[in-house]
Amino acid sequence: MSRNFGIILVALLTGCATGWPLMPTPNIYAEAQAELFEEIPEAFESTKVELLYVTDRAPETDEEGNLHYGFRRSHSLAFGTTVVDLGREVTWEDLVEASKNESRSIDFDLQMISTTEIVRLFPEPTPYTIVDGKIVDDPDVVTARDENIGRLQDEVARRLALTPRKDVYLYVHGYHNTFEDASFALAELWHFLGREGLPIVYTWPAGYPGLFGYTYDRESSEFTVFHLKQTIRWLSEQPDVENIHLIAHSRGTDVMMSAVRELVIAARGADDLPQRRYKIANLVLAAPDIDFEVALQRIAAERIGLEVGQLTLYTSPQDKAIGFAERLFASPRGRLGTLDASDFEAAELRVLKSNPGLLTVVNFKGSPDAPGFGHSYFRTNPSVSSDLVLLLRYGLKPGEPGRPLEDLGIGFWRVPPGYPNSR
């Protein structure tokens, strides 16, 4: 890889560096096809969004002594709360008005207000012994771990009690995203999901500076799978949680797929049904930065797509970041993020035809001049964000009334221009 190519790749895949404006209003709200806030709890009527976070980033402090999370790794998982303000010096009424219109008279720039760590778990790996051929964990560690996990689950229960929808939305970010970037992305998405259910941002040690940032982040994405797997399992064991919606972007899609794959293997090994055990209603992979053949093994050969309520891929041929990743890794058949039906061989198409529930691919043509190099269209394009809302908030399947995607056959769908009002 030449130095110039590496610099271009870093620029293409870099997270937001000059501020984070509120995402455009999804078409379904701007054109009044759906109500944004129908029965929102009074506690949520604020420009501020409080998220739960789970992270294996190492804690740091800034010059003023405030908690901060950078790109370094931690062997102990932590959770806490972070508050994002969706608009400085604006009222709730201003935010609601702007959230229902295509054009806005006020600029809404997201700002991190505070971050508070509640619990830090015991560093992994934990002490253990072998007794009669079985692994026995240190009892003191087990007691402390169970108490801390109980605190997480208590906090989940407390927050779910504030909303009639007992669903968790767990978001995993991509390459070079900071803790703040990940929090901003989920805060605005949850806002446009009607502030229903519980938003949790899972943020891993990404954001290493310089030319080798992508390689560091890729290794960190493998490091974090163990912790993400634990997090999903703990959430699924919470009795108040009815459904879990997993949403991942870019490099985070490989993190998410790896974690779900290992959970599925564990459930199958225990002769249990993975979907019933882990309550995964949706697994959404937006702009997935995964080798096509690797993804084909996981989704089709290992049938991971059949073990969740719905597996949805958002892809775009105009995604420049994925295009550069294809060149960087010399992916023989490309990356999942630019997938369309023509990428499949005849035998593979037969598998898709015989298993219509295996996956849903939503293809977005995009534009060469799209912001963020066409890589963040799931939040920056009002048509795609509309489809994501129709999927996650309203539970609509492709082609159903209210979600008029263009049917391309065998589980492939296209977002028409002006969607969902284009048909």
N, C-alpha and C positions, 0 to 999 in steps of 0.2 A: 504494500500500500504506500503510495507516494505521500510526502508530507502535505502537499496541497489537497489531495483527496481526503486525508485525515482531517484537515482543518475544515473543509466543506462539510464533512459528515458531522463534526461537532456542531457546526452552525445549524445544520438542518435538524438535528435531533435535540438541540438545547431547549430546555424549558423556558418559561417566561423570564425575561431579564429586565424589562423596563416597565413593570407594573402589570396589573391583571384587571382589565375592565370586565364588568359584568357581562356574561355571555348574552348574545342576542336573544330576543324573545322568540320562543318556538312558534311556528306558524299557527298551531292549534289554538294558542291564546291570543296572538295578535289579530287573528281573523275570527275570534269568538266562536270557535268550534267546541271549546271546552272551557269550563270555569276553572280558574287557577286556585282560588281559595273558596271552597264551598262551606266547610264547617271546620275551619282552622281553630285550634285551641287558642284561647286568649294569651296563653304563655308564649306562643310563637309569634305574636304580632309585634315584631321588632325587626329593625334592619340588621340586627346581629343574629348570627347562627352559631349555636354551641354544638360542637361535634365531640363525640368520643373518638379517641385515637388509640391505636395499638402500634408500637414501633420497636424495632431492634436497631435503631440508630443510637449511637452513644450520646448521652446527655452532655451538653456544654453550657457555658455561661458567657454572656456578652460582656462588654466593658462595664455595663451598669449592674451586672450580677443577675440578669434575667435568664431564665431557662431557654435554651436553644438546642436544636438537633441538627447536626451537620451530616456529612457523608460517612463518618467513621462507624464501624460496626460495634455492636454490643452483644455479648453472649447472654445477656439477661433481657428478657422481654418486659416492656413497660406499657402501661396504659394510663390515660388521663383525659383531660378535657382541653379543648382549644376553642377560642371564640374568634369568629371572623365577622367583620362588619362589611356588609354589602354596599354601603354607601356612606361616605363621610358627610356629616352635617346635612343629612336629609331625613325626612320623616318617614314613618311606616307608610303613610298615605302616598307619599312621593314614590316610594319603591313599588307599591302595588300598581299605581298608575303606569309607571314605566315598564312593569312586568307584563302588561297587557297590551302594549303598543309596539309596533315595528320601529318607529322613530322615537327618540327620547330627547327632551329638552335639557336634561340634567345628565352630567357624566357620573357614572357609578364605578368607582375604583375600589377594589376589595383591599381590605387592610386587616392584618393580624392584630388582635387586641391583647390577647393573653393566652398563655399555655401553662397548664398546671398538671404535673405528674402526680397520679394518685397512688399507684402501686408499681413496684419493680419486683419481678420474680427472681428466684434463685438462678444464678448463672448455669447455663448448660455447657457441657454435660454435668449432671449431678452425681454424687457418690452412690455407689451400689456395691453389693456383694453377690456371689453366686452360692445359693444354698440348695443342695439336692438337684443341681442342674438348672435351677430357676433363678432369674434375676430378681433380687430383692433390693428395692430402693431404700436409702437411708430414711428411717421413720421420722426423724426431725424435719428433714427436707420435705417429705411428703406432707406432713402436717402444715408446715408453713406455706407450701405451694397450694394446698387445698383451701387454706384460709384466704389467700390472695386471689385465687380464681373465684372463690365465693364473693369477694368484694366486687370483682368485675361483673359477675352475674347479678349481684344485687343492684349495681348501678344500671345495668341493662333493664332490669325489671322496673326500677324506679322511673326511668325515662319512657319505657313503653306504656306505663300507666298514664302518661300525659296525652297519649294519642290513641284513637280508636283502632288504628291499624297496627297490628302486632307483628310487623315485618321489619327485618334488618336489611339495610342497604350497605354492603361492605365494598369499599372502593380501593383498588390497588393501582397505583400510578406507574409511569414508565421511566425510561432512561433519563438521567440528568435532572429529574424533578427534585426540588427541595421539599422539605417538610411543609413549607408555606404553599408551594405550588399544589401539592396534593390536597391540602386542606381547602384551598380556594376552589379547586375543581369540584370537590364533593359538596361544598357549601352552596354553590350556585345551582348544582344539579338538584340537590334536595329541595332547594327553594322552588324550582320549577316542577318538582314532583308533588307540589301542593303542601310541602312540609308535613307529610304523612310518614308514619313509621319512624325508625331510628337510624340515623346516618352514622356510620363508623368508618373512619379513614384508616387504612392499614398502610403505613409508610415505611419503606425499607431503605437501607443505606446507599442511596444513589446520589449523584451530583459531584463525583470526583472531578476536580478541575483539570483543564489542559487536554492535550492530545490523546492521552491514554484513558480518558474518562469513560469511554464506552466499554473498554475491556475490563476496567475495575468494576463498573456498574454491572456488567454481565456476570462477573464472578459473585458480586453481592446478591444478584438475583437468584443465584443457586444457593447461597448461604441462607437466605431468608425463607426458603420453602418450608423448612422444618417448623419455624415459628408461625408461619401463616397456617399451616396444617393444624397446629395446636389451637390457634384462634378460632378457626371454623368449627372445630370439634367442640370447644367450650361453648360457643354460641349455640350450636345445635342441641347441646345438652340442657340449655336453659328452657324450662317448661313454658315460660311466657312467650317465647319466640315461636310464631306459627310458620313463617317462611323466611328464607334467607335468599337475598338477591345479590349475586356476586358480579361486580362490574370491574373490568380491568382494561387498561389502555396500554398500547405499545409494548414495551418490554415487560410490563406487568402482566400481560396476557400469558406469557410463558411461565411466570411465577405462579399464577393462578391455576393454569392447566396442570402443572406439575403437582401442586398441592392437592387438587381435586383427584387427580389420578391416584395418588398414594392413599388418599382416604377411601376411594372406591375399592382399591385392592384390599385394604384392611377390612372393609365391610363384607366384601365377598368372602374373605378368609374366615370371617366369623359367621358365615351363612346368614347374613343380614341383607336387607334391601338398602342400597346406598341412599336412594332418594328419601326413603322413610327415615333413615337414621340421621341424615345431615340436613334435611328440610330445604334442599336447594331448589327453589322454584325457577330461578333464572341464572344462567351463566352467560354473561355478555362479554364478548371479546371485541373491543373496538380498536381498529387499526392494528391487528395482531402482528407483532414482530417475532414470528416463529417460522422456521423452515417448513415448507409445504409438506415434505415427506415425513418429517417428524410429527407434524400435526395429523397427517393421515393415519399414522400408526395409532396415535392416542385416541382420535375421534372414532375412526372406523374399525381398525383392527382390534383395539382394546374396548371398543364400544362405550367410551366414556359419555358420548352424547346421549346414550339411552338411560344413563343413571342420574340425570337431572331433569327437572320439569321441562325446560327448554334451553337449548344451546343456540345462541345467536351470534353470528359473526358480522361485523360491519367492515366492509372492504371498499377500496377505491383504487382504480388504476392510476389516478393522478396523485397518489401519496408519494411525494418525493423522498421523504425520509425512509420509507420502506424500500423504495427503488435503490437508494444508496446502500441500504443494509444488504440487499440482494447482491450487489457488486462486492461489498466488503467480505461476505461469507461465501461468495461463489455458489450460492444455493442452486443446485442442479435444476430444480423445477420451480424456483422462485420462492417467495415468502407468502405466508397466508394473508397478509394485509392487502395484496392486490389480486386475490383469488377471484376467478369466475369459472363458469361451467366448462369452458374450453381447456382448462388446465387438467381435467381428469381424463384418464385413459378409459377405454371401453369397459374393461372389467370393473374399474372403480365406479363408473356410472351405474353399472348394474347393481352394485351394493347400495348406492344412494336410492335408486328406484325401488329396491326391495325393502328399504327401511326409511320411509318418508319422515319419520320422527327423529332421525339421527341428528340433523342440524338444520338451521335456517341461515342462509347467507343473504344479507341485505347489501346490495351493491350500490354505491354512490359514485356517479361519474366525476363529480368535483370540477375544479377549475385549476389550470396551471398557476393562476394568480391568487389562489386561496391563502388566507392568513395561516401562519405557522407551517408553511410549506405543504399545506393540504394534509397534515397529519392529525389535527385535533378537530376534525369535522364533526365528531359526535357531539361537541358542545358549541362549535362556532358556526355551524350551518343550521339555520332554523328548520329546514326540512328534516334533516337527520335527527336533530334533537327532538323534534315532534314525534318521530317514530319511536325513539327511545322512551319517551313519556307514555305513548300509547301501549308500549309493551310492558313497562314496569308499573305504571300507575293504574292502567285500566285493564291489563291482562289480556289484551287483544292478540289474536293470532294473525299472521299475514293473510291479507285478502278478506278478512272479516269486515263487516260493515263498520266504518269508522277508521279502518286501517287499510286504505286502498293501495297497497303496493302493487307494482306491475309484476305479474307472474311470469317468470322466465322458465319455469319447469324444474323438476327434481329438487325442490327446496331452495331454489335461487329466485331472488326477488330484486326489483330495482326501485330506487326512490325517484319518482318522476319530478321534473321541475315544478316548483310551487307546491309540492306535497305538504299536507294531504288534500289540498283544495284543487288539485290539478285534474281530478277525475270525477 
